[in-house]
């Protein structure tokens, strides 16, 4: 099977999307002479000047090499292995579910108990005056 290589503009696009950055936001970071359309045109280029790659990397706050070496298959592999490992590490499995609302309720009850203890301490303090 032939390896499909992604051109630099496509790597910028995929990296930007993974970071959740819109083209407009990247354009703002790149400077006044940039706009969404210009970012789109940059992402369509196969070859990009190293200085431009550095500028994009700084705007995205990542190392230039991270963009240049970006490999979708490796990202998917790492994410799938990390998610599975994390799920098992924290006890989440297909056999049970974790409800975040239960944790919020538990924390609220702890907060109420702390508040009650502080009120009692304050009452005891004022009785001594």
C-alpha positions as semicolon CSV with decimal commas, in nm:
position;residue;x (nm);y (nm);z (nm)
1;X;0,000;0,000;0,000
2;X;0,147;0,337;-0,101
3;X;0,195;0,589;0,178
4;X;-0,015;0,902;0,137
5;X;0,179;1,213;0,231
6;X;-0,004;1,525;0,333
7;X;0,123;1,858;0,203
8;X;0,223;2,131;0,448
9;X;-0,090;2,341;0,401
10;X;-0,307;2,042;0,483
11;X;-0,094;1,974;0,791
12;X;-0,148;2,332;0,907
13;X;-0,522;2,292;0,851
14;X;-0,544;1,964;1,043
15;X;-0,329;2,093;1,328
16;X;-0,535;2,414;1,347
17;X;-0,858;2,212;1,355
18;X;-0,724;1,982;1,629
19;X;-0,647;2,289;1,836
20;X;-0,997;2,426;1,773
21;X;-0,867;2,743;1,607
22;X;-1,079;2,902;1,334
23;X;-0,919;3,044;1,020
24;X;-1,028;3,395;1,125
25;X;-0,855;3,357;1,461
26;X;-0,535;3,233;1,298
27;X;-0,548;3,528;1,058
28;X;-0,564;3,768;1,354
29;X;-0,261;3,599;1,512
30;X;-0,066;3,618;1,185
31;X;-0,105;3,994;1,154
32;X;-0,299;4,281;1,003
33;X;-0,239;4,181;0,642
34;X;-0,402;3,839;0,699
35;X;-0,766;3,737;0,668
36;X;-0,966;3,414;0,656
37;X;-0,936;3,383;0,278
38;X;-0,558;3,421;0,289
39;X;-0,534;3,149;0,557
40;X;-0,752;2,924;0,339
41;X;-0,519;2,984;0,043
42;X;-0,217;2,905;0,263
43;X;-0,376;2,578;0,370
44;X;-0,422;2,484;0,004
45;X;-0,047;2,511;-0,068
46;X;0,167;2,197;-0,086
47;X;0,495;2,379;-0,018
48;X;0,532;2,660;0,232
49;X;0,839;2,869;0,303
50;X;1,014;2,769;0,631
51;X;0,986;3,128;0,762
52;X;0,609;3,119;0,701
53;X;0,587;2,779;0,872
54;X;0,764;2,928;1,174
55;X;0,523;3,223;1,180
56;X;0,219;2,989;1,166
57;X;0,369;2,769;1,439
58;X;0,421;3,072;1,663
59;X;0,064;3,186;1,598
60;X;-0,066;2,840;1,693
61;X;0,180;2,831;1,986
62;X;0,332;2,497;1,884
63;X;0,675;2,394;1,756
64;X;0,715;2,417;1,378
65;X;0,836;2,057;1,372
66;X;0,507;1,944;1,528
67;X;0,322;2,074;1,224
68;X;0,579;1,954;0,971
69;X;0,590;1,603;1,121
70;X;0,214;1,575;1,172
71;X;0,084;1,229;1,083
72;X;-0,290;1,162;1,107
73;X;-0,250;0,787;1,148
74;X;-0,011;0,829;1,441
75;X;-0,243;1,081;1,607
76;X;-0,539;0,845;1,577
77;X;-0,328;0,556;1,708
78;X;-0,202;0,755;2,007
79;X;-0,547;0,891;2,089
80;X;-0,717;0,555;2,071
81;X;-0,452;0,391;2,289
82;X;-0,446;0,678;2,537
83;X;-0,823;0,692;2,570
84;X;-0,846;0,317;2,627
85;X;-0,560;0,322;2,878
86;X;-0,708;0,620;3,061
87;X;-1,053;0,463;3,079
88;X;-0,911;0,153;3,244
89;X;-0,684;0,354;3,473
90;X;-0,975;0,553;3,620
91;X;-1,211;0,257;3,633
92;X;-1,439;0,351;3,344
93;X;-1,544;0,050;3,144
94;X;-1,820;-0,069;2,917
95;X;-1,979;-0,242;3,216
96;X;-2,058;0,075;3,409
97;X;-2,116;0,441;3,362
98;X;-1,983;0,748;3,535
99;X;-2,229;1,029;3,601
100;X;-2,057;1,365;3,658
101;X;-2,371;1,498;3,829
102;X;-2,318;1,248;4,111
103;X;-1,976;1,402;4,175
104;X;-2,123;1,755;4,169
105;X;-2,388;1,656;4,424
106;X;-2,122;1,494;4,643
107;X;-1,908;1,810;4,631
108;X;-2,210;2,028;4,711
109;X;-2,287;1,815;5,019
110;X;-1,926;1,847;5,132
111;X;-1,948;2,225;5,087
112;X;-2,267;2,238;5,295
113;X;-2,106;2,032;5,573
114;X;-1,800;2,261;5,573
115;X;-2,027;2,566;5,589
116;X;-2,215;2,419;5,887
117;X;-1,887;2,348;6,069
118;X;-1,768;2,704;6,007
119;X;-2,095;2,847;6,137
120;X;-2,062;2,642;6,457
121;X;-1,702;2,759;6,499
122;X;-1,811;3,122;6,452
123;X;-2,094;3,082;6,708
124;X;-1,851;2,931;6,958
125;X;-1,607;3,215;6,895
126;X;-1,871;3,486;6,953
127;X;-2,002;3,315;7,271
128;X;-1,653;3,350;7,417
129;X;-1,650;3,729;7,366
